[in-house]
Amino acid sequence: MSCSCIPRGISTYTGTGYGRVGFNAVYGMRVGDPSAVAYLVLGDAAQDHGDFLVYPLQPPPGMGWPLAMRVNFNADRISAIFVYRTDF
């Protein structure tokens, strides 16, 4: 899938729903990787919520809605990766 609203480095589109788009791999992180990978890749800009991280994304020019990437954890592993509109 190619879309200007999705950051470079994202691959393996898994579907949509409720204003979000799911992926199996983003920026070198993959579902199933240790949670430490997400912390290293996203760095200080990621907001830690315990069992998930939220990383703000810059929307492309001409798109007025805010975007974020959420990385969910389960048993210290990445269990899901989503890009979504934060105003939903």
N, C-alpha and C positions, 0 to 999 in steps of 0.2 A: 504494500500500500504506500502511496506517495501522497503527502499532504503537507503544505507549507506550515500548518499549525503544529506539526509534530516535530520535535527536535531531531537533529541529525544524530545518527548513531543508534536509532531505534530500528529493530527488526522483528520479524515474526509477529504480525498482527493477529490477535486472538478473538476480536469481536468487540461489540459495543453494547451499551445499555445504560440507562439512567444518566445520560450526559457524560459518559466516560468511554475510553477506548482502552482495551487491555492488550498487553504484549507479553511475550515470553522472554525477550531480551532487550535491554536498553543500555547504552553507554558501556557495554562490556559486562553488565550484570545480567545474570540469567536466573529464572525461576529455579530454585533448588540450590543456588549458591549460598554459602554462609552469610549471615546478616552483616558481618564485618565488611564484606565486599561493598555493600551499599553505603556504609559509613565512609569508606575510603574514597569511593567514586564521587559521591555527592558532596562530601566535605561539610564545612561549617554552615553553608547556606541551607542545609536540610534541617527541618524542625523535627526533633525527636519526640514521638508520642508513645514511646515504650514498645508497643507491638507493631508500629508502623512509622515510617518517615514521610514527611511532606516536603517536596522540593518545588519552589516557585519557578515557573517558566515564563519567559518573555513572550507575549503574544506577537505574532507577525504583524507588520504594518497593515493597517486597514481593518484589523479585527479588534473590536473593542472589549472583548471579554477576557477576564483573567483565567490563566491556566495553571495547573499544578500537576506534578507527578507524585503519586503515592506508591510507596513500596511497603507491602505488608510482610510481616514475619510470622512464622510458626515454627516452634522448636528450634530457634536460632538459625533458621533458613529463610530465604526469600520465597514467599508463597504466592505472591501476585504483584504485578506491576500495572498501574493504570495512569493514564493521562486524562484529566477531567477539567471541566469548567468549575471554578470555585464559587461562582455565584448561583449555583443550583441548590 
